[in-house]
Amino acid sequence: FFKQQAKALFDAELGDAFAIGMIFLSQDPQKKQHARQVLEQEINNEGLEFVGWRTVPTDTQFCGPMALDCLPDIQQVFVKAANSDKLAVKLYTARRKAEQQLAQDDEFYICSLSDTVVSYKGLVMPVDLPRFYLDLAEPTLETAICVFHQRFSTNTAPKWPLAQPFRLIAHNGEINTISGN
């Protein structure tokens, strides 16, 4: 699926060593452009090749008023590598450096930036996730495994970055009670 998208959008061949990032960006054009430039630069700084940005197709009719009020611009970044040697480490480093530079931008969030994981996160009801993300209805989007987790927080205000799944792990909440106790 992603190789087809890269070919259609960027006329790019991804090869075997590539990654996809699922990114939440501000709706503000200046903040969005700045965040994109920072992430692109950090990807390139790691010796990886930035390929392009793809706006993730969504259907917002499945979002409630709170979700629509803080809806991010959801985009994917495509990244190529010469080989898979230390690719995960390079992606992690690029992600962390971009996050540090953009720490003051509370609308910037990297759901995933990986050669093995793509996180489709949403502030929607669980049944609506595949209706919100149109990619999830594409027959060419295949995976060996899919992890689904839903979270209904009782102690935080709803925010897009808080939607499950986490980048690499999911839990049932209440981890904060350990320090509280």
C-alpha positions in Angstrom: 0.0 0.0 0.0 2.7 2.5 1.0 4.9 1.7 -1.9 2.0 2.3 -4.2 1.3 5.6 -2.5 4.9 6.7 -2.9 4.9 5.8 -6.5 1.7 7.6 -7.2 2.4 10.7 -5.1 6.1 11.3 -5.5 7.1 9.0 -8.4 9.4 7.4 -5.8 10.5 3.7 -5.4 10.7 3.0 -1.7 12.7 -0.2 -2.0 13.0 -2.6 1.0 14.3 -0.1 3.6 11.6 2.6 4.2 9.5 4.0 7.0 6.2 5.8 7.4 5.6 8.4 10.0 2.0 9.2 11.2 2.2 12.9 12.2 -0.3 15.2 13.9 0.3 18.8 12.8 -1.3 22.2 13.6 -4.0 23.5 11.3 -2.1 26.8 11.4 -0.1 27.0 8.1 3.0 28.7 9.6 3.2 26.3 12.6 2.6 23.3 10.3 5.3 24.4 7.8 7.8 25.0 10.6 7.1 21.5 12.1 7.4 19.8 8.7 10.8 21.6 8.0 12.2 20.5 11.4 11.2 16.9 11.0 12.4 16.8 7.4 15.8 18.2 8.5 16.2 15.7 11.4 15.4 12.8 9.0 18.0 14.0 6.6 20.5 14.6 9.5 20.3 10.9 10.3 21.4 10.0 6.8 17.9 9.0 5.7 16.1 10.4 2.7 12.9 12.4 3.1 10.6 11.4 0.3 7.5 13.4 0.8 4.3 14.2 2.8 0.9 12.6 2.3 -2.3 14.0 3.7 -4.1 11.1 5.3 -7.6 10.7 3.9 -10.2 11.0 6.7 -14.0 11.4 7.0 -14.7 13.8 9.8 -18.4 13.1 10.0 -17.4 10.4 12.5 -15.9 13.0 14.9 -17.8 14.5 17.8 -17.7 18.3 18.6 -14.7 18.0 20.9 -12.7 16.0 18.4 -13.5 18.5 15.6 -12.5 21.4 17.8 -9.0 20.1 18.2 -8.6 18.1 15.0 -5.0 18.0 13.8 -3.8 18.0 10.2 -3.0 14.3 9.9 -0.2 13.6 7.6 2.3 10.8 6.8 5.9 11.3 6.1 7.7 8.9 3.8 11.3 8.1 4.4 13.8 6.0 2.5 17.1 4.4 3.7 20.0 3.0 1.8 19.6 -0.2 3.9 18.0 -1.4 7.1 21.2 -1.1 9.1 20.3 0.8 12.3 17.2 2.2 10.6 15.1 1.9 13.8 17.7 3.8 15.8 18.0 6.6 13.1 14.2 7.0 13.0 14.1 7.2 16.8 16.8 9.8 16.9 15.2 11.9 14.2 11.9 11.7 16.1 13.3 12.6 19.5 15.4 15.5 18.1 12.3 16.9 16.2 10.2 16.5 19.3 12.8 18.4 21.4 13.0 21.3 18.9 9.2 21.5 18.7 8.5 21.0 22.4 6.6 24.3 22.6 4.3 23.3 19.8 1.5 21.5 21.6 -0.2 20.6 18.3 2.8 18.7 17.0 2.8 15.0 17.8 4.4 12.0 16.1 2.1 9.0 16.5 4.7 6.7 14.9 7.8 6.9 12.8 8.9 3.4 12.1 9.8 0.8 9.5 7.5 -1.7 11.1 4.6 0.2 12.9 2.0 2.6 11.7 -0.3 4.0 14.3 -3.7 5.2 13.2 -4.8 7.1 16.3 -8.1 8.9 16.7 -10.3 10.8 19.1 -13.3 8.8 17.8 -15.4 6.0 19.0 -13.7 2.6 18.4 -16.3 1.5 15.9 -15.7 4.7 13.9 -11.9 4.4 13.6 -12.0 2.4 10.3 -14.6 4.8 9.0 -12.6 7.9 10.0 -9.4 6.7 8.4 -10.2 5.8 4.8 -6.9 3.9 4.5 -8.2 1.2 6.7 -10.8 0.3 4.1 -8.2 -0.1 1.3 -7.8 -3.7 0.2 -4.1 -3.2 -0.6 -3.4 -2.1 3.0 -2.3 -5.4 4.6 -0.6 -6.3 7.8 0.6 -9.4 9.5 -0.7 -8.2 12.9 -3.0 -5.5 14.1 -3.3 -4.3 17.7 -6.3 -2.4 18.7 -6.8 -0.6 22.0 -9.5 1.7 23.2 -9.1 4.1 26.1 -11.8 6.2 27.8 -9.9 8.4 30.2 -11.6 9.6 33.3 -8.9 11.8 34.6 -7.7 13.8 31.5 -9.3 16.0 29.0 -9.6 14.3 25.5 -6.8 15.1 23.2 -5.8 13.5 19.9 -2.2 12.5 21.1 -3.8 10.7 24.1 -5.8 8.3 21.9 -4.5 4.7 21.9 -2.4 3.0 20.7 0.9 4.3 22.0 3.8 4.1 19.6 4.9 0.6 20.7 2.9 -0.4 23.7 -0.7 -0.2 25.0 -1.9 -0.4 28.6 -5.2 -0.2 30.4 -4.4 3.0 32.2 -4.1 3.8 35.8 -0.3 3.7 35.7 -0.4 7.1 37.4 -1.9 5.5 40.5 1.4 3.8 41.4 3.0 7.1 42.3 -0.3 8.4 43.8 -0.4 5.5 46.2 
